């Protein structure tokens, strides 16, 4: 007779992750609507602190989605690292590149274009 596998409910974990992702999304939307001047008008690393904050919050959301909903927590350590860190570095690189290039285009075309 086969061994009976014990299945545990992950309902509490799913609700916890849902709460974390919802909180991060609410913070992002609130900051996008409110746009505080001390975050929006302060330049840091070529862009506003608000843009950097959005990038960091998006990376945190991507990590949670990958870790829990793509079941990376149950995989072997090396596979987890390969998938998660590749995604994190790729998203960080692409986000940084978009912020730098967008700032450059705004600086060059801004005086020539009515936005």
FIKOL-998382 format. One record per atom (N, C-alpha, C): x, z, y; residue in three letters. Coordinates in pm, whole numbers, plus 32768, in hexadecimal, padded with zeros to 4 digits. Last residue first. Example, Ala and Ser with C-alpha at 12.3 -4.5 7.8 and 13.67 -1.06 7.14 Angstrom:
BEGIN
850582C47F1FSER 855782CA7F96SER 850A83138003SER 8527830C7DC7ALA 84CE830C7E3EALA 8528830C7EB6ALA 
//
This chain:
BEGIN
820D76AB9B06UNK 81DB76E39A8AUNK 8151770E9AA4UNK 828F75999B8AUNK 822E76009BAFUNK 81F176339B2DUNK 83EB75579B77UNK 8365754E9B3CUNK 830D75BD9B73UNK 84E775849BDCUNK 84B374FA9BE0UNK 842274EE9BB6UNK 852F768C9BAFUNK 8523765C9C39UNK 84E375D29C45UNK 852176869A89UNK 84CA76D79ADCUNK 84BD76A89B6BUNK 85E0760199F9UNK 856975B69A22UNK 850C76049A7EUNK 86A876CA99DCUNK 86CA76429A07UNK 865075FA9A3EUNK 862477B59992UNK 868077B79A02UNK 869D772C9A37UNK 8591775A98B3UNK 854B778F9928UNK 85A5778F99A2UNK 86647717980AUNK 860876AE9838UNK 85BA76DC98B2UNK 86D1781A97E7UNK 872177AE9822UNK 86C677409859UNK 85FF789F9768UNK 862E78CF97E9UNK 867E78639831UNK 85F37808967DUNK 8580780C96D7UNK 85A6783C9761UNK 86EE7844960FUNK 86D077BB9638UNK 865877B69697UNK 86CD795B95E3UNK 873B79289634UNK 871B789C9668UNK 85E77965953FUNK 85EA79AC95BEUNK 86567977961AUNK 863778C89463UNK 85C5789E94B5UNK 85C578E4953DUNK 870C79679405UNK 872478DE9431UNK 86B278AC948AUNK 86807A4D93B9UNK 86E67A549422UNK 870279CA945BUNK 85E279DF92EAUNK 85A57A1D935FUNK 86057A2693D4UNK 86A7798A9236UNK 864C79289273UNK 8608796192EFUNK 87217A8591F8UNK 876D7A169230UNK 871379B39277UNK 864A7B16918EUNK 86917B489203UNK 86DF7AD99248UNK 860A7A7390B2UNK 85A77A88911BUNK 85EB7ABA919BUNK 86FD7A8A9022UNK 86CC7A07904EUNK 86677A1590BEUNK 870D7B9E8FF1UNK 87737B5E9043UNK 87467AD59075UNK 86217BBF8F53UNK 86357C0B8FCFUNK 869B7BC79029UNK 864E7B118E78UNK 85DC7AFC8ED1UNK 85F07B448F57UNK 87347B878E0CUNK 87367AFC8E37UNK 86C57AE18E99UNK 86D37C868DCFUNK 87387C778E37UNK 87467BE78E66UNK 860F7C478D04UNK 85EC7C8E8D80UNK 86537C768DEDUNK 869D7BB68C39UNK 86237B828C78UNK 860C7BC38D00UNK 877D7C558BFCUNK 878B7BC68C17UNK 87137B908C62UNK 870D7D528BC9UNK 87677D3E8C39UNK 87737CAB8C5EUNK 86767D178AE3UNK 86377D4C8B5CUNK 868E7D318BD6UNK 873F7CCA8A33UNK 86DA7C698A5BUNK 86947C968ADAUNK 87CA7DBE8A1AUNK 880D7D498A51UNK 87AA7CDD8A7DUNK 87067E6F89A7UNK 87447E8A8A28UNK 87827E0D8A67UNK 85DD7DDF8919UNK 86657E148910UNK 86A57E16899AUNK 84917E3E8992UNK 84F67DE2895EUNK 857D7E268957UNK 83D87EDA8A11UNK 83E07EE48980UNK 844C7E8C8942UNK 83E17E968B1AUNK 84067F1F8AF7UNK 84197F2F8A61UNK 83777D9C8B35UNK 84087DA68B2DUNK 84357E338B06UNK 826C7D408B46UNK 82967D968AD7UNK 832E7D9B8AC6UNK 82017CD38C1DUNK 82447C758BC4UNK 82887CBF8B51UNK 81A37DB68C96UNK 81407D548C69UNK 817E7CE58C14UNK 82927E518CC7UNK 82207E868C7DUNK 81C37E1B8C46UNK 835D7DAF8D3EUNK 837E7E1D8CE3UNK 83077E468C8DUNK 82DE7CF48DE4UNK 83337CC88D74UNK 83447D378D0FUNK 825A7DA08E96UNK 820E7D3E8E4AUNK 825E7D118DD0UNK 83347E318F00UNK 82CA7E768EB5UNK 82797E158E60UNK 83C57D5E8F7DUNK 84017DB18F14UNK 83957DF58EC0UNK 83107D04903CUNK 833C7CA88FD2UNK 83797CF58F5EUNK 83037DE890E0UNK 828C7DBB9098UNK 82B27D5D9025UNK 840B7DEA913EUNK 83D97E5C90F1UNK 835D7E3490A1UNK 840C7CF891CAUNK 84657D0A9157UNK 84387D7F9100UNK 83557D379293UNK 83367CCD9235UNK 838E7CD691B9UNK 83E67DFB931CUNK 83687E1F92DCUNK 833E7DB59275UNK 84BB7D5A937BUNK 84D57DCA9320UNK 84557DF292D6UNK 84307CA79424UNK 847F7C7593B4UNK 84997CE3934DUNK 83C17D5694E3UNK 836A7D05948DUNK 83B47CD39412UNK 84B37DB29553UNK 845B7E10950FUNK 83F87DC694B3UNK 850C7CC895C9UNK 855D7D04955FUNK 85087D67950FUNK 84427CA8968AUNK 84557C439621UNK 84A67C7B95ACUNK 84707D919723UNK 83F07D7E96DFUNK 83FC7D169670UNK 85617D659798UNK 855B7DCC9731UNK 84DA7DC096E2UNK 85A17C0797C8UNK 85667C8797EFUNK 85657CE89778UNK 86EC7B7A9799UNK 865A7B749799UNK 86227BFD97C1UNK 87FE7BA09794UNK 87CA7B1E97B9UNK 87337B1197B8UNK 88287CB0975AUNK 88557C4996FBUNK 88137BC29716UNK 87277CFF982EUNK 87887D3997D3UNK 87A97CD0976AUNK 86727D2E9959UNK 86BA7CD49900UNK 87217D2098AFUNK 85367D9C99AAUNK 85BF7DC79994UNK 86037D6A9930UNK 842B7D5899B2UNK 84837D239A1BUNK 85147D4D9A0DUNK 83B37DD998D5UNK 83A37D4998E9UNK 84097D0F994BUNK 83E77EE998E7UNK 840F7EA0986FUNK 84107E099886UNK 838D7F2F99E1UNK 84127F5F99BAUNK 84417F1E9938UNK 82887EC399E4UNK 82F37E859A33UNK 837E7EB09A07UNK 81CE7E9498B9UNK 82067EF0991DUNK 82807EB29961UNK 80E57DF49842UNK 81657DC29877UNK 819F7E1F98E2UNK 7FDD7DFD97D3UNK 80057E559840UNK 80817E229889UNK 7FD67D3C9709UNK 7F6F7D3E9771UNK 7FA07D8B97ECUNK 80B77D779670UNK 80A17CEF969FUNK 803A7CE7970DUNK 808C7E829632UNK 80FD7E609688UNK 80F07DD296BFUNK 7FA97E60958DUNK 7FA07EB19607UNK 80127E909667UNK 80197DC694BDUNK 7FAC7D8F950FUNK 7FA17DDC9593UNK 80D97E7E9458UNK 80FF7DF99489UNK 80967DBE94E6UNK 80337F54940BUNK 809A7F699471UNK 80C57EE394ADUNK 7F9E7ED39344UNK 7F597F0893BAUNK 7FBC7F20942CUNK 806B7E9F928CUNK 80237E3092CAUNK 7FDA7E5E9348UNK 80B47FA39244UNK 81177F4C9283UNK 80D27ED992CBUNK 7FBF7FF691D0UNK 7FF6803C9244UNK 805A7FE3928EUNK 7FAD7F4590F7UNK 7F477F439160UNK 7F7A7F8691DFUNK 808B7F939060UNK 80857F0B9095UNK 801D7F009105UNK 803B809C9026UNK 80B78083906EUNK 80B47FF890AEUNK 7F4A806F8F98UNK 7F4B80BE9013UNK 7FC780A49066UNK 7FAA7FDD8EBDUNK 7F477FA18F16UNK 7F447FEB8F9CUNK 804880A48E49UNK 8089802C8E7FUNK 802B7FE48EDFUNK 7F7581528E02UNK 7FE281808E58UNK 802781098E9AUNK 7EDD80B58D55UNK 7EA180E28DD3UNK 7F0C81138E35UNK 7F9A80978C88UNK 7F6680218CCDUNK 7F2880498D53UNK 7FB681A08C35UNK 802881598C6DUNK 7FFB80DF8CBBUNK 7EB681D28BCFUNK 7EE882218C40UNK 7F5E81DC8C83UNK 7EAD81178AFBUNK 7E4E810F8B69UNK 7E81815C8BE3UNK 7F2E80F58A12UNK 7F7E80ED8A8CUNK 7F2680E78B08UNK 7F0E81A088E5UNK 7ECB81618955UNK 7F24816589D1UNK 7FC0815287BFUNK 7FA481AD882EUNK 7F64815E88A0UNK 7F9D8131866BUNK 7F9580ED86ECUNK 7F7181538757UNK 8053814B854EUNK 800B819A85B2UNK 801081508637UNK 8021809C8427UNK 806880A784A6UNK 801180F38509UNK 803080F782DDUNK 7FD680E88350UNK 802780FD83D0UNK 80E2803E81F1UNK 80DD80B38249UNK 8081809682C0UNK 80397FAF80DCUNK 80897FA48156UNK 8078802281ABUNK 805480007F8BUNK 800080008000UNK 80598000807CUNK 
//
